[in-house]
Amino acid sequence: MSTVTEVFGSKVFDDRVMKATLSAKVYNSLKKTIDEGADLDINVANAVATAMKDWAVSNGATHYTHWFQPLTGVTAEKHDSFISPSPDGGVIMEFSGKELIKGEPDASSFPSGGLRATFEARGYTAWDPTSYAFIKDKTLCIPTAFCSYGGHALDKKTPLLRSMQALNKQAMRIIRLFGDDTVKCVRCSVGPEQEYFLVDAEMYAKRPDLVYTGRTLFGAKSPKGQEMDDHYFGVIKPRVQAFMDDLNEELWSLGILAKTEHNEVAPAQHELAPIFTTTNVSTDHNQLTMEIMKKVASRHGLVCLLHEKPFAGVNGSGKHNNWSICTDSGVNLLSPGKTPYENAQFLLFLCAVIKAVDDYQDLLRISVATAGNDHRLGANEAPPAVVSIFLGDELEAIMEAIEKDEPYNATDKQVMKLGVHVLPKFTKDTTDRNRTSPFAFTGNKFEFRMLGSSDSIACANIMLNTAVAESLKIYADRLENVEDFETALHEMIRKTIKDHKRIIFNGNGYDDSWIEEATAVRGLCNYKTTADAIPHLLDKKNTDLLINHKIYTLEEVTSRHDICLENYCKTVKIEANTMVSMARGDIAPAIAAYLKELAKTTSLKKSICDEIPCKYEVGVIKKLSALLDDIADKTDALEAAIAKTEECADMVAEAQAVKEMLLNEMADLRKACDDAEAVTAKKYWPYPSYGDLLFSVK
């Protein structure tokens, strides 16, 4: 059996492989491209392509693909074999630098938001040398960016790389102001915690709602849910542990730093957390993680659900985006050090984040807006739709002292005393954690907790990187030519705190009084749904930000606006149509069949003795008959509402109609069906119950 160290990265063309297979000249040139953004020489590309092909073939690969992330939210790949005909009638294995650098997938069949028409098919994929190639299913996968013939970004990777470049540019200006001439670049890094559900594959196949939409559209409450809190961090069940062991080995072989695994709060819910890595690599790894989770689950007779709210009444799944910024020399710019009050560089970067989150709270909300996440935000397992920052007691006290221009009296760290002599003493953290906060400082990083479990982390990090880059640009513009740097720096930090302290909140984000205070008193945004949030992407301040930092062109921003609204409408309509199909095709006939059985039983009892009351049968017949009629009426109403949304003049109006009409009709139909399930004999109900789905995996 191979050890973890032997398995890790065994399917990756990483730095170890490059050192072993490339000449020193080629290796150094490639590293300069990766580390410093230098242009890639075609001769270097040819040498890399040959080495990459030889390595891949020796590891069983027969094909290669440009692996990219279109605006579908999942990855895409087109496989080509390495074979090329030889004069003797056989084949040879070839792969050129040109094939490594550029591919040509169809660009008209992916979402483009109007950037491409059906007849405009040409698109390009361009190698991203900063993310290592890897082997998956006998195919060499080359991470790439994806653009149109006209040069428009049609993917999530390209804007992410642009945002990282923008953040690096502005952060370097600040670093130089503090007198550091040795740092070559600043990189943002991310560790995304991934939540998911595991359900039995046979039961999943019997639920059309799970198959078509990823979530249960019907389902009466199980007698037991998560109320006992016995699943969270509980002993992992053998079947789940076998899945996790298999998953870890797959992820480790691809160089993915899978670190933590545990049961989450809801029954059948689990979490995987990786170690931090550079944001574009982390994005690639998270996309791979979601794909491999599903593949490995299938091998174990399971299905991995990544929907944000697959089961009503129990916690949904999110993705906590742990974000930080570091220099190439290893200095974490968000690390307070032992005396944060005296750490001016840390305070300036901290203030840049505070200003960015306040100024562009709407963009952060937009970056996590999906139909699935709308069901989760504001519930007990997720922060509210109102964006705020948690700093903790110590940093908040420091901010207050700076604002008032008063000295800060630091207190020594307390030692935890647990009252048992044999237990070790340890230093207490200077701040608690706040799981209700959308954006929480957790020691040397920020945890953006609003992302949905199926989201690409690219979108949130694009907006976060760009907003912080803007704050740093404003600071650098003001500080670069001042005569008294220290005084100007102090005043800038003080002004930022005064202007943006409204975004700081350390309390309970679930409290209704906070939402009232946040919106009515502090003036924070509260976009509860995707339909409310997405239109603000085109607000002038937001388009100016994204265009000025060269993240998107105006056409690219507009395309994302249209795609997000279109995806929202399509998602909810698929759910609505699935409900109509299930209610008419399965649920109503099942209720009718049970009513028929009850009527036969009643008739049989009466034939034996007219005086038998048949109280149970008659009571259920009356209740189910009324519910069946109600289900028929509500199914018709939902179908009519679906048709009504098709009449809207534009996508914004359609999204509002979907939100206001379809969701209400869907909720009404669900309630009637769930009430019927609660009084229908189990053998007649056409689908596995919530209890079956949540508690069947042992």
Stockholm file with secondary structure:
# STOCKHOLM 1.0

chainA/1-698         MSTVTEVFGSKVFDDRVMKATLSAKVYNSLKKTIDEGADLDINVANAVATAMKDWAVSNGATHYTHWFQPLTGVTAEKHDSFISPSPDGGVIMEFSGKELIKGEPDASSFPSGGLRATFEARGYTAWDPTSYAFIKDKTLCIPTAFCSYGGHALDKKTPLLRSMQALNKQAMRIIRLFGDDTVKCVRCSVGPEQEYFLVDAEMYAKRPDLVYTGRTLFGAKSPKGQEMDDHYFGVIKPRVQAFMDDLNEELWSLGILAKTEHNEVAPAQHELAPIFTTTNVSTDHNQLTMEIMKKVASRHGLVCLLHEKPFAGVNGSGKHNNWSICTDSGVNLLSPGKTPYENAQFLLFLCAVIKAVDDYQDLLRISVATAGNDHRLGANEAPPAVVSIFLGDELEAIMEAIEKDEPYNATDKQVMKLGVHVLPKFTKDTTDRNRTSPFAFTGNKFEFRMLGSSDSIACANIMLNTAVAESLKIYADRLENVEDFETALHEMIRKTIKDHKRIIFNGNGYDDSWIEEATAVRGLCNYKTTADAIPHLLDKKNTDLLINHKIYTLEEVTSRHDICLENYCKTVKIEANTMVSMARGDIAPAIAAYLKELAKTTSLKKSICDEIPCKYEVGVIKKLSALLDDIADKTDALEAAIAKTEECADMVAEAQAVKEMLLNEMADLRKACDDAEAVTAKKYWPYPSYGDLLFSVK
#=GR chainA/1-698 SS CCCHHHHTTTTEECHHHHHHHSCHHHHHHHHHHHHHCCCCCHHHHHHHHHHHHHHHHHTTCCEEEEEBCBTTSSCBCCEEESEEECTTSSEEECCCHHHHHEECCBSSSSCCTTSSCTTCCBEEEEECTTSCEEEETTEEEEEEEEEETTSCBCBSHHHHHHHHHHHHHHHHHHHHHTTCCSCCCEEEEEEEEEEEEEEEHHHHHTCHHHHHHSSCSCCCCCSCCSTTCCSTTCCCCHHHHHHHHHHHHHHHHTTCCEEEEEECSSTTEEEEEECCEEHHHHHHHHHHHHHHHHHHHHHTTEEEECCSCSSTTSCCCEEEEEEEEEETTSCBTTCCCSCGGGCHHHHHHHHHHHHHHHHTHHHHHHHTCCHHHHTTTTSTTSCCSSCCEECCHHHHHHHHHHHHTCCCCCCCCCEECCSCTTSCCEECCSSCCCTTCSEEECSSSEEEEEEETTSCHHHHHHHHHHHHHHHHHHHHHHHTTCSCHHHHHHHHHHHHHHHHGGGBCCSCTTCHHHHHIIIIISCCCCCCSHHHHGGGGGSHHHHHHHHHTTSCCHHHHHHHHHHHHHHHHHHHHHHHHHHHHHIIIIIHHHHHHHHHHHHHHHHHHHHHCTTCCCHHHHHHHHHHHHHHHHHHHHHHHHHHHHHHHTTCSSHHHHHHHIIIIIHHHHHHHHHHHHHHHHHSCTTTCSSCCHHHHHHCCC
#=GC SS_cons         CCCHHHHTTTTEECHHHHHHHSCHHHHHHHHHHHHHCCCCCHHHHHHHHHHHHHHHHHTTCCEEEEEBCBTTSSCBCCEEESEEECTTSSEEECCCHHHHHEECCBSSSSCCTTSSCTTCCBEEEEECTTSCEEEETTEEEEEEEEEETTSCBCBSHHHHHHHHHHHHHHHHHHHHHTTCCSCCCEEEEEEEEEEEEEEEHHHHHTCHHHHHHSSCSCCCCCSCCSTTCCSTTCCCCHHHHHHHHHHHHHHHHTTCCEEEEEECSSTTEEEEEECCEEHHHHHHHHHHHHHHHHHHHHHTTEEEECCSCSSTTSCCCEEEEEEEEEETTSCBTTCCCSCGGGCHHHHHHHHHHHHHHHHTHHHHHHHTCCHHHHTTTTSTTSCCSSCCEECCHHHHHHHHHHHHTCCCCCCCCCEECCSCTTSCCEECCSSCCCTTCSEEECSSSEEEEEEETTSCHHHHHHHHHHHHHHHHHHHHHHHTTCSCHHHHHHHHHHHHHHHHGGGBCCSCTTCHHHHHIIIIISCCCCCCSHHHHGGGGGSHHHHHHHHHTTSCCHHHHHHHHHHHHHHHHHHHHHHHHHHHHHIIIIIHHHHHHHHHHHHHHHHHHHHHCTTCCCHHHHHHHHHHHHHHHHHHHHHHHHHHHHHHHTTCSSHHHHHHHIIIIIHHHHHHHHHHHHHHHHHSCTTTCSSCCHHHHHHCCC
//
